[in-house]
Amino acid sequence: AGLLVNEYKARCLNQLLHQEGINGTNVDERLAKIQVRIDELRKEKSHRVQSLADIAKKYEGEYFKEHEMIKLGWDKLDECLGKLDRGDVTVIGARPAVGKSAFSAQIGLQLWMQGLRVGFFALEMADSQIYERYLSFTSGIDMKRIRKAIKFLGDEEKKYEAANKELENFKNLWIITDANTVDDIRSISKAMRFDIVIIDYMQLVKPADRYKGNRAGEVAEISGDLKRMAKELNCHVILLSQLNRKTEEQKEPTMAELRESGAIEQDASNILLLWTLSRGNRDGKTKEERCDQKGIRVCKCRQGELGGAVFYFDGAKMFFEETNLDLDKVSTFHQTKEAPMFVRPGKEE
């Protein structure tokens, strides 16, 4: 039986190494596929059949003692989620321009602070743009100043230098901006041994193979591949997803609005939805006046409970701060009040 298995592996390997049609236009794509296939051949896969008694004995000493607790870093959300388990997928859904990229970037930082190896796949931004976001909320200097200023004002130079020194310590927070396919993400994540993989965002990921069906089927394939990757690499995947634009911005979204496929909802262990409750006034004197209010709802949690939190979002520094406000009360107020949602300087509310 062992000889037959090895003969099969040898035949498959020869076929892989002698593929025709490899040229300068597709060599990277073919290399990624060959690497994945070789990894599959190298594994000795077997199906595990265990009784509940065997499982109970296996995990008997693993509870009610110190063990790995992967947390997002915000009390209310972590109370709902419990912890992030390896092999699972957490989906964060939001409409365009709500702040999901800034939210995920802050999550990456807070997970790194727990000693985890974090891979942040930023598929719609350049590395300089990611750096500007981290520099802004690390230094406290407004994003507008970082992008446009040509001279330091006041104590900005000291803040800038201190923030850069701090960012230079983030050696286990890896930023990847040029991985476009599931195979790319899997290969890099395996080589770098990431504990956490953050993907911003799902609709920009291409499937492992060229899919000839409809877009919903393609997204379902990507979602399933990323779920299998999480289990295979024993990491936790945080996957950002856009929502449909069919509802008004201030209305609380639902899982049914996850764009292009219900498979995202099925594959995810946790689903968090992010939306804008109210806009702040950048010229406001207090934090409450200056910051946007964001609602974040835990709509699905296989191993925890449903709930949510209200956040202040300082767009100038790309920073989210959890509040003690009751999400249900605040959300109901903003959806029923007659006053316009947007408050601009010089105009009446």
TANORMO-V716204 format. One record per residue. N is the residue number from 1. PHI is phi in radians with two decimals (NA if undefined). Layout:
{{N:PHI} {N:PHI}}
This chain:
{{1:NA} {2:-1.08} {3:-1.13} {4:-1.11} {5:-1.07} {6:-1.14} {7:-1.10} {8:-1.10} {9:-1.07} {10:-1.11} {11:-1.13} {12:-1.11} {13:-1.15} {14:-1.09} {15:-1.13} {16:-1.12} {17:-1.32} {18:-2.03} {19:-1.14} {20:-1.62} {21:1.50} {22:-1.47} {23:-2.53} {24:-1.14} {25:-1.51} {26:-2.30} {27:-1.09} {28:-1.14} {29:-1.10} {30:-1.17} {31:-1.07} {32:-1.09} {33:-1.17} {34:-1.11} {35:-1.09} {36:-1.09} {37:-1.16} {38:-1.12} {39:-1.04} {40:-1.16} {41:-1.16} {42:-1.21} {43:-1.28} {44:-1.74} {45:-1.35} {46:-2.60} {47:-1.46} {48:-1.63} {49:-2.02} {50:-2.26} {51:-1.42} {52:-1.06} {53:-1.10} {54:-1.13} {55:-1.15} {56:-1.07} {57:-1.16} {58:-1.11} {59:-1.83} {60:-0.94} {61:-1.68} {62:-1.66} {63:-2.06} {64:1.01} {65:-2.76} {66:-1.18} {67:-2.65} {68:-1.09} {69:-2.22} {70:-1.48} {71:-2.10} {72:-1.23} {73:1.93} {74:-2.15} {75:-1.02} {76:-1.17} {77:-1.18} {78:-1.18} {79:-1.13} {80:-1.29} {81:-1.32} {82:1.40} {83:-2.81} {84:-1.67} {85:-1.53} {86:-1.14} {87:1.56} {88:-1.88} {89:-2.16} {90:-1.93} {91:-1.81} {92:-2.01} {93:-1.87} {94:-2.81} {95:-1.31} {96:-1.00} {97:1.19} {98:-1.58} {99:2.12} {100:-1.19} {101:-1.17} {102:-1.13} {103:-1.10} {104:-1.21} {105:-1.12} {106:-1.21} {107:-1.04} {108:-1.00} {109:-1.13} {110:-1.21} {111:-1.28} {112:-1.06} {113:-1.13} {114:-1.55} {115:1.52} {116:-1.67} {117:-1.52} {118:-2.01} {119:-1.90} {120:-1.85} {121:-1.58} {122:-1.67} {123:-1.53} {124:-2.09} {125:-2.30} {126:-1.43} {127:-1.09} {128:-1.14} {129:-1.23} {130:-1.12} {131:-1.03} {132:-1.07} {133:-1.16} {134:-1.14} {135:-1.12} {136:-1.14} {137:-1.46} {138:-1.43} {139:-1.57} {140:1.47} {141:-1.50} {142:-1.01} {143:-1.01} {144:-1.07} {145:-1.18} {146:-1.10} {147:-1.44} {148:-2.06} {149:-1.22} {150:-1.96} {151:-2.46} {152:-1.31} {153:-2.10} {154:0.98} {155:-1.69} {156:-1.07} {157:-1.12} {158:-1.13} {159:-1.09} {160:-1.10} {161:-1.16} {162:-1.14} {163:-1.14} {164:-1.11} {165:-1.11} {166:-1.16} {167:-1.15} {168:-1.18} {169:-1.52} {170:-1.46} {171:-1.39} {172:-1.85} {173:-1.95} {174:-1.79} {175:-1.91} {176:-2.14} {177:-2.01} {178:-2.12} {179:-1.76} {180:-1.95} {181:-2.01} {182:-1.06} {183:-1.08} {184:-1.04} {185:-1.10} {186:-1.13} {187:-1.10} {188:-1.17} {189:-1.10} {190:-1.20} {191:-1.13} {192:-1.57} {193:0.95} {194:-1.20} {195:-1.47} {196:-2.24} {197:-2.08} {198:-1.93} {199:-2.10} {200:-2.11} {201:-2.42} {202:-1.09} {203:-1.17} {204:-1.67} {205:-1.43} {206:-1.71} {207:-1.19} {208:-1.08} {209:-2.03} {210:-1.15} {211:-1.61} {212:-1.82} {213:-1.58} {214:-1.42} {215:-1.15} {216:-1.07} {217:-1.15} {218:-1.14} {219:-1.12} {220:-1.09} {221:-1.14} {222:-1.10} {223:-1.05} {224:-1.14} {225:-1.11} {226:-1.23} {227:-1.13} {228:-1.14} {229:-1.09} {230:-1.04} {231:-1.25} {232:-1.11} {233:-1.64} {234:0.96} {235:-2.21} {236:-1.86} {237:-1.84} {238:-1.86} {239:-2.04} {240:-1.48} {241:-2.47} {242:-1.37} {243:-1.86} {244:-1.14} {245:-1.55} {246:-1.22} {247:-1.94} {248:-1.18} {249:-1.06} {250:-1.37} {251:-1.39} {252:-1.13} {253:-1.34} {254:-2.19} {255:-1.10} {256:-1.13} {257:-1.59} {258:-1.02} {259:-1.19} {260:1.41} {261:-2.89} {262:-1.34} {263:-1.14} {264:-1.05} {265:-1.09} {266:-1.27} {267:-1.35} {268:-1.35} {269:-1.44} {270:-2.28} {271:-2.30} {272:-2.02} {273:-1.99} {274:-2.07} {275:-2.63} {276:-1.60} {277:-1.50} {278:-2.78} {279:-1.61} {280:-1.55} {281:-1.91} {282:-1.02} {283:-1.61} {284:-1.12} {285:-1.46} {286:-1.80} {287:-1.07} {288:-1.10} {289:-1.37} {290:-1.43} {291:-1.60} {292:-1.27} {293:-1.76} {294:-2.05} {295:-1.77} {296:-2.26} {297:-2.00} {298:-1.47} {299:-1.64} {300:-2.56} {301:-2.72} {302:-1.14} {303:-2.00} {304:-2.48} {305:-2.41} {306:-1.46} {307:2.96} {308:-3.12} {309:-2.68} {310:-1.77} {311:-2.09} {312:-1.59} {313:-2.07} {314:-1.58} {315:-1.14} {316:-1.20} {317:-2.03} {318:0.96} {319:-2.27} {320:-1.78} {321:-2.29} {322:-1.27} {323:-1.97} {324:-1.64} {325:-1.21} {326:-1.44} {327:-1.06} {328:-1.11} {329:-1.20} {330:-1.16} {331:-1.11} {332:-1.11} {333:-1.09} {334:-1.26} {335:-1.50} {336:-1.94} {337:-1.22} {338:-1.48} {339:-1.18} {340:-1.06} {341:-1.29} {342:-1.60} {343:-2.03} {344:-2.04} {345:-1.00} {346:1.49} {347:-2.14} {348:-1.30} {349:-1.29}}
